[in-house]
Amino acid sequence: MTVFQAEIVGITKGTKCASAPTSKSINILVDRKAAIKALHSANTKSHCVRLCKQAIARLLVGNSVNFIWVPGH
């Protein structure tokens, strides 16, 4: 697994942790700009990214989701 894939998997797992009640503003902190770019892309070839986008779509029902880039190490 690459660092990029690990970041995407982490985001996907985070969406599951945040998916209880609705009407929330959810901030997802990400330290890889490539992950944010991939999630905003209309064309996705990565299965991992597709699954993450689906998880985010479910989380968006009744919530607002913001991605915040935090410079990593």
C-alpha positions in Angstrom: 0.0 0.0 0.0 1.3 3.4 -0.9 1.2 6.5 1.3 -1.4 8.0 -1.0 -3.6 4.9 -0.7 -3.2 4.9 3.1 -4.3 8.5 3.2 -7.4 7.6 1.2 -8.2 4.6 3.4 -7.8 6.8 6.5 -10.3 9.4 5.0 -12.7 6.6 4.2 -12.5 5.2 7.8 -12.9 8.7 9.2 -16.2 9.2 7.2 -17.6 6.0 8.9 -16.7 7.4 12.4 -18.4 10.7 11.6 -21.6 9.2 10.1 -24.0 9.2 13.0 -26.3 12.2 13.3 -27.0 14.7 10.6 -26.9 18.5 10.4 -23.2 18.6 11.2 -20.3 20.5 9.8 -17.5 17.9 9.4 -13.9 18.9 8.8 -11.5 16.2 7.5 -7.9 17.1 7.9 -5.6 15.8 5.2 -1.9 16.1 4.8 -1.6 15.1 1.2 -2.8 17.5 -1.5 -2.8 14.6 -4.0 -5.5 12.9 -1.9 -7.7 16.0 -1.9 -7.2 16.5 -5.6 -8.1 12.9 -6.4 -11.3 13.1 -4.3 -12.3 16.3 -6.2 -11.5 14.8 -9.6 -14.4 13.7 -11.9 -12.3 10.9 -13.4 -11.2 8.3 -10.9 -9.4 5.1 -11.9 -8.4 4.1 -8.4 -10.8 1.6 -6.7 -9.7 3.0 -3.3 -10.6 6.6 -4.3 -14.0 5.4 -5.7 -14.8 3.8 -2.4 -13.8 6.9 -0.5 -15.9 9.1 -2.8 -18.9 6.9 -2.2 -18.4 7.1 1.6 -18.1 10.9 1.4 -21.3 11.0 -0.7 -23.2 9.1 2.1 -21.7 11.4 4.7 -22.9 14.5 2.7 -26.5 13.5 3.2 -27.6 16.0 5.8 -24.1 17.2 6.6 -21.5 19.6 5.2 -18.0 18.2 4.7 -14.9 20.3 4.4 -11.4 19.1 3.5 -8.6 21.0 5.1 -5.1 20.6 4.0 -2.6 20.4 6.9 1.0 20.3 5.9 2.5 17.1 7.1 6.0 16.1 7.8 
